[in-house]
Amino acid sequence: MEPRLVNKLAQKRTLKTLREGLLKRTKVFAYRNEDNVFYMLCQHDKTIGYSAGKKIYLSDMGWQSIINLVKAGTGVNLISDDIDALSQKGRLENSTIMADEKILSRSPTQGFILCRLLGRAEMLSQTTDHFANQSTPLQSYLGVHINHIINWDVDIVLVIENFASFTEFTESHLSSIEGISDNGMVLLIYRGHDDKNIYSVATEIASLTCPKYIFADYDLAGLQLAEVIAERIEAAGYILPKGAMHNQSLVKLNKIAEREKQSATTIKDSVLQPYMNDMKTRFLAVTQEALMAHEVKLEIVSRE
């Protein structure tokens, strides 16, 4: 089998297309170009079928030949294997079925989030069912599957935008936030990046009954990010500099270069729009790291 066809069959979309066609017992397929899997199969094995007038016509034994080819090349049985079901399984489980378990298996990192825990040792041990017995040390974090977290008795969730701020956040920073309690178990979640971000587990985080807050850069991009995450996880509010629109000390921490990049950014949340307008008026952009390093007082701003 030529490499191009091997690579084509090693795609979830291709396998779903083949299985759907098999279940319907379709024998005539339209195609637009030579990248079509049925065209490639017929070119590989003339007994499968032939092309004419931008259509593929399978022979009487065409489907059986395709089933055999797919089974030999991938390990997937188009008759009995459910492609969607295999896609929900892990690589270890699928390796017993497939020649290359990476084709369909879910990502090994799916469901995991980067988090830190703050709270008293005995309380953390109790609320996490002995998963943790101390606050997460500075410059470190935990990789925890969301299935563990949804069973914990979390008091507060803080989603933090930047990784450096996430790993350096302490009880002292927590106590600087007006309107938030530091007596319970606090779960800090790094918002993530690329395909390893908070959005993949947003539904599960939203299901947590505790208050959830977003702490991001105090700039236009940070507000926009906070708005999106808050909507997805059903957050109670945002963490912003105390009296931000009247806080002249923020000007001293301004990052003009960052602000210039964000001029076209807009915010829809009516709660955040006054802050957006203030940022545009004062040409303001303050990083999360600067807020923490300069011990700027913070406060909870509730969502409507």
MARKOLDO-70631 format. One record per residue (C-alpha): chain; x, y, z; residue number from 0. Coordinates in pm, 1 decimal, always signed. Each point is the difference from the previous one (the first is absolute). Layout:
# MARKOLDO-70631
 mol       c1       c2       c3 seq
   A        X        Y        Z NUM
...
# end
This chain:
# MARKOLDO-70631
 mol       c1       c2       c3 seq
   A     +0.0     +0.0     +0.0   0
   A   +150.2   +335.3    -99.2   1
   A    +80.8   +245.5   +282.0   2
   A   -263.0   +250.7   -111.4   3
   A   -278.1   -254.7    +43.8   4
   A   +148.0   -124.4   +327.3   5
   A     -6.3   +356.8   +136.2   6
   A   -353.2    +50.8   -130.2   7
   A   -130.9   -307.3   +180.0   8
   A   +175.7   +110.8   +318.4   9
   A   -245.8   +286.6    +46.1  10
   A   -308.8     -0.5   +218.7  11
   A   -204.5   +187.5   -261.0  12
   A    +87.5   -256.5   -267.7  13
   A    -92.0   -295.1   +219.9  14
   A   -332.7   +162.6    +90.8  15
   A    -73.2    +60.5   -368.6  16
   A    +72.8   -361.9    -84.4  17
   A   -205.9   -138.7   +287.6  18
   A   -297.7   +224.8    -83.0  19
   A    +15.4   -109.6   -363.4  20
   A    +20.1   -363.7   +103.6  21
   A   -297.1    +23.0   +235.7  22
   A   -208.5   +153.8   -279.8  23
   A   +136.9   -251.0   -251.4  24
   A    +68.1   +287.3   -238.7  25
   A   +159.8   -112.0   -327.2  26
   A    +15.7   +325.6   -197.0  27
   A   +197.4   +301.6   +125.1  28
   A    +59.1   +341.8   -152.9  29
   A   +353.5   +134.2    +22.0  30
   A   +168.9   +330.5    -84.9  31
   A   +367.7    -87.3     -8.7  32
   A   +249.2   -281.2    +28.9  33
   A    +29.2    +52.8   +377.2  34
   A   -333.9   -174.2    +44.8  35
   A    +47.8   -318.3   +200.5  36
   A   -225.1   -210.7   -227.0  37
   A   +190.6   +117.7   -307.0  38
   A   +329.8    -88.1   +170.7  39
   A   -130.7   -342.7   +102.4  40
   A   -109.5    -77.9   -353.7  41
   A   +339.0   +107.3   -133.7  42
   A   +166.6   -228.1   +252.7  43
   A   -219.9   -300.7    -78.1  44
   A   -190.3     -3.6   -329.0  45
   A   -231.8   -273.2   +129.7  46
   A   -150.7   +245.6   +249.5  47
   A   -162.1   +210.5   -269.8  48
   A    +57.7   +259.4   -269.2  49
   A    -46.7   +370.3    -66.0  50
   A   -206.7   +156.8   -276.4  51
   A   -134.4   +353.9    -40.4  52
   A   +114.5   +115.1   +345.1  53
   A   -168.3   -294.6   +167.0  54
   A   +133.9   -314.5   +161.5  55
   A   -183.0   -326.2    -59.5  56
   A    +79.3   -279.0   +243.1  57
   A     -1.5   -359.8   -117.8  58
   A   -203.6   -273.3   +166.1  59
   A   +302.3    -93.9   +209.9  60
   A   +115.3   +359.8    +42.3  61
   A   -107.0    +46.4   +360.0  62
   A   +148.1   -329.7   +112.0  63
   A   +333.9    +96.4   -152.9  64
   A    -13.1   +338.9   +172.6  65
   A    -80.9   -165.5   +333.5  66
   A   +298.8   -230.7    -41.2  67
   A   +234.7   +283.6    -98.0  68
   A   -102.7   +218.5   +294.6  69
   A    +28.9   -290.3   +242.7  70
   A   +347.4    -91.0   -126.8  71
   A   +121.7   +360.9     -1.6  72
   A   -149.2   +137.9   +321.8  73
   A   -144.4   -285.9   +201.7  74
   A   -346.4   +158.6    -17.2  75
   A   -291.3   -222.8    -94.7  76
   A   -240.9   +221.1   -193.4  77
   A   -285.7   -243.9    +66.6  78
   A    +23.6    -33.1   +377.1  79
   A   +211.8   +290.9   +126.4  80
   A   -172.7   +327.5    +90.5  81
   A   +235.0   +281.3   -105.9  82
   A   -145.2   +250.6   +247.5  83
   A    +21.8   -249.9   +284.7  84
   A   +365.1    -75.1    -81.0  85
   A    +68.3   +374.8     -5.2  86
   A   -107.9    +23.6   +364.1  87
   A   +239.0   -270.7   +113.8  88
   A   +358.0    +46.2   +110.6  89
   A   +306.5   -112.7   -189.1  90
   A    +70.0   -293.9   +230.9  91
   A   -346.7   -142.7    -56.5  92
   A     +2.3    +57.5   -375.5  93
   A   +345.5   -150.0    -38.9  94
   A   -160.3   -341.2    +51.4  95
   A   -217.8    +62.5   -305.8  96
   A   +185.0   +229.3   -236.5  97
   A   +332.5    -19.6   -182.1  98
   A    +52.9   +368.0    +81.0  99
   A   -195.3   +103.2   +309.0 100
   A    +73.5   +369.7    -67.4 101
   A   -238.4     +8.1   -297.8 102
   A   -320.4     +9.5   +202.2 103
   A    +86.8    +12.8   +369.9 104
   A    -73.6   +308.2   +204.2 105
   A   +297.5   +217.4    +87.0 106
   A   +188.2   -124.9   +308.7 107
   A    -24.7   +351.4   +145.1 108
   A   -376.2    +30.2    -52.3 109
   A   -179.0    +78.6   +325.1 110
   A   +314.7   +102.5   +186.3 111
   A    +44.3   +352.6   +131.1 112
   A   +292.3   +183.6   +155.7 113
   A   -101.6   +106.5   +348.1 114
   A   +124.5    +95.7   +344.7 115
   A   -166.2    -29.8   +340.3 116
   A     +0.0   +250.7   +284.1 117
   A   -129.7    -69.2   +349.1 118
   A    +76.2   -153.1   +338.3 119
   A   +156.0   -344.3    -12.4 120
   A   -270.3   -184.7   +194.4 121
   A   -274.9   +166.8   -200.0 122
   A   +161.8    -82.8   -335.1 123
   A    +41.1   -361.4   +101.5 124
   A   -366.4    -23.6    +90.1 125
   A   -144.8   +189.9   -295.5 126
   A   +214.4   -180.5   -259.3 127
   A    -52.6   -344.6   +153.3 128
   A   +370.3    -13.7    +96.8 129
   A   +120.2    +92.4   -349.6 130
   A   +190.9   +295.5   +147.5 131
   A   +108.5    +75.9   +355.0 132
   A   +167.4   +338.1    -51.8 133
   A    -20.7   +311.5   -214.0 134
   A   +180.3    -34.8   -331.4 135
   A   +350.3   +147.9    +38.3 136
   A   +112.0   +304.3   -195.0 137
   A   +131.4    -54.6   -351.6 138
   A   -179.7   -330.6    -28.4 139
   A   -339.0   -130.0   -107.4 140
   A   -208.8   -315.1    -20.8 141
   A   -126.7   -175.6   -312.0 142
   A   -338.5   -129.6   +111.4 143
   A   -279.0   -163.1   -198.6 144
   A   -331.0   +182.7    +16.2 145
   A   -170.3   -319.2   +122.6 146
   A   +190.2    +36.8   +328.7 147
   A    -77.6   +368.0    +36.1 148
   A   -376.0    -27.0    -46.2 149
   A     -6.5   -225.1   +306.6 150
   A   +190.4   +245.4   +220.4 151
   A   -171.9   +238.7   +238.7 152
   A   +147.4   +317.8   -151.9 153
   A    -89.4   +334.1   +161.2 154
   A   +135.3   +238.5   -264.5 155
   A   +138.0    -35.1   -353.1 156
   A   +240.5   +260.5   -136.5 157
   A    +93.8    -20.1   -366.1 158
   A   +331.7   +176.7    -59.8 159
   A   +106.9   +117.1   -345.1 160
   A   +379.9     -2.8    +10.1 161
   A   +217.6   -295.0    +93.7 162
   A   +254.0   +199.3   +204.6 163
   A   -279.1   +155.0   +206.0 164
   A   -161.6   -340.7    +38.0 165
   A   +311.3   -163.9   +145.8 166
   A    +84.0   +297.3   +226.7 167
   A   -349.1    +62.3   +141.3 168
   A    -13.4    -34.7   +380.3 169
   A   -236.3    +41.0   +294.2 170
   A   +138.7   +354.7    +28.4 171
   A   -121.9    +85.1   -349.0 172
   A   -332.2   -159.0    +83.3 173
   A    -39.9   +216.3   +309.2 174
   A    +54.0   +311.9   -212.6 175
   A   -326.9    -66.7   -185.0 176
   A   -286.7   +188.2   +159.9 177
   A   -323.9   -196.1     +8.3 178
   A   +150.3   -345.6     +0.5 179
   A    +38.3   -240.3   +291.8 180
   A   +332.7   -173.5    +63.7 181
   A   -130.7   -242.4   +259.3 182
   A    -87.9   -291.0   -226.2 183
   A   +160.1   -209.1   -269.4 184
   A   +101.2   +207.6   -302.2 185
   A    +57.6   -166.0   -334.7 186
   A   +224.8   +200.3   -231.0 187
   A    -31.0    -95.7   -366.0 188
   A   +238.3   +107.9   -272.8 189
   A   -204.6   +102.0   -303.3 190
   A   +240.8   -194.1   -224.9 191
   A   +104.8    +53.1   -357.8 192
   A    -22.1   -163.3   -343.3 193
   A   -226.9   -306.4    +17.2 194
   A    +76.6    -55.4   +369.5 195
   A   -220.4   +274.5   +136.7 196
   A   -288.4    +38.9   +238.8 197
   A   -265.6    -12.0   -272.6 198
   A    +30.2   -376.6    -39.8 199
   A   -128.9    -47.7   +356.6 200
   A   -216.9   +311.9    +22.6 201
   A   -324.3   -196.2    +37.8 202
   A   +135.7   -195.3   +296.0 203
   A   +139.0   +312.5   +167.8 204
   A   -333.7   +174.8    -52.8 205
   A   -166.9   -286.9   +185.2 206
   A   +195.8    +79.6   +318.3 207
   A   -238.2   +174.0   +239.5 208
   A   +260.0   +227.9   +158.6 209
   A    +66.9   +360.9   -111.7 210
   A   +237.7    +29.3   -293.5 211
   A   +204.4   +309.6    -87.4 212
   A   +229.8   +102.4   -284.1 213
   A   +329.3   +180.4    +60.7 214
   A   +167.3   +129.1   -317.3 215
   A   +219.7   +284.5   -121.8 216
   A   -156.6   +338.7    +54.0 217
   A     -3.7    +87.2   -367.8 218
   A   -239.9    -32.1   -290.8 219
   A   +113.9   -349.6    -93.5 220
   A    -21.7   -109.2   +363.0 221
   A   -356.6   +129.1    +30.6 222
   A    -97.6   -176.1   -319.6 223
   A   +152.8   -326.8   +119.9 224
   A   -168.2    +33.8   +340.5 225
   A   -334.4    +65.0   -167.9 226
   A    +25.5   -314.1   -214.5 227
   A   +115.3   -229.7   +281.8 228
   A   -260.3   +139.0   +242.3 229
   A   -275.3    -77.9   -246.9 230
   A   +125.8   -353.0    -60.0 231
   A    +45.1   -100.2   +365.5 232
   A   -290.3   +207.2   +136.7 233
   A   +227.2   +210.6   +220.0 234
   A   -134.3   +221.1   +276.7 235
   A   +228.0   +289.4    -82.0 236
   A   +336.3   +148.1    -87.7 237
   A   +305.0    +93.3   +207.2 238
   A   +105.3   +355.7    -87.9 239
   A   +215.1   +271.7   +159.4 240
   A   -189.5   +167.3   +283.4 241
   A   -159.7   +323.0   -119.3 242
   A   +169.0    -60.4   -334.8 243
   A   -158.8   +289.7   -187.7 244
   A   +121.2   +247.3   +263.7 245
   A   +329.6   -169.5    +80.7 246
   A   +279.3   +227.2   -121.2 247
   A   +271.1   -241.3   +113.4 248
   A    -92.1   -225.9   -292.6 249
   A   +137.4   +258.3   -242.6 250
   A   +348.2    -52.2   +143.3 251
   A    -24.7   -371.3    -83.8 252
   A   -123.1    +59.2   -353.5 253
   A   +138.8   -209.8   -286.8 254
   A    -50.9   +230.5   -297.3 255
   A   +130.3   -249.5   -255.2 256
   A   -256.4   -256.7   +111.9 257
   A   -275.6   +258.1     -8.0 258
   A    +81.6    +94.2   -359.7 259
   A    -51.6   -360.9   -111.2 260
   A   -349.6     -9.1   +150.3 261
   A   -158.5   +318.4   -131.3 262
   A   -266.1   -178.6   -203.6 263
   A   -112.9   -227.6   +285.2 264
   A   -361.7    +37.6   +112.2 265
   A   -195.5   -136.3   +297.0 266
   A   -366.9    -97.2     -1.0 267
   A    -58.4    -54.3   +373.0 268
   A   -170.2   +313.9   +134.4 269
   A   +176.1    -50.1   +334.4 270
   A   +340.6    +21.7   -167.9 271
   A    -78.5   +273.7   -251.1 272
   A    +71.4   +290.1   +240.8 273
   A   +343.8   -149.6    +65.4 274
   A    +53.0    -38.9   -373.0 275
   A    -89.1   +364.7    -55.7 276
   A   +237.0   +106.9   +277.4 277
   A   +282.5   -201.4   -153.0 278
   A    -60.7   +162.9   -335.0 279
   A    -19.9   +348.0   +152.1 280
   A   +320.4    -39.3   +202.7 281
   A   +169.8   -224.7   -257.6 282
   A    +50.0   -250.3   +278.1 283
   A   +136.4   -354.6    +13.9 284
   A   +131.2   -160.9   +320.0 285
   A   +119.0   -358.4    +14.4 286
   A   -111.3   -244.3   +263.0 287
   A   +361.2    -45.2   +107.3 288
   A    +35.8   +374.6    +63.0 289
   A   -318.3     +5.4   +209.0 290
   A   +134.8   -277.8   +219.9 291
   A   +359.5   +123.3    +21.1 292
   A   -108.7   +350.2   +105.4 293
   A   -259.5   -138.8   +242.9 294
   A   -286.9   +188.2   -161.6 295
   A   -318.8    -46.3   +199.7 296
   A   -262.4   -201.3   -184.7 297
   A   -374.8    -43.7    +25.4 298
   A   -281.7   -218.4   -122.9 299
   A   -221.3   +150.1   -269.9 300
   A   -315.9   -207.0    -33.4 301
   A   -149.6    -95.8   -333.9 302
   A   -360.1    +95.8    -64.8 303
# end
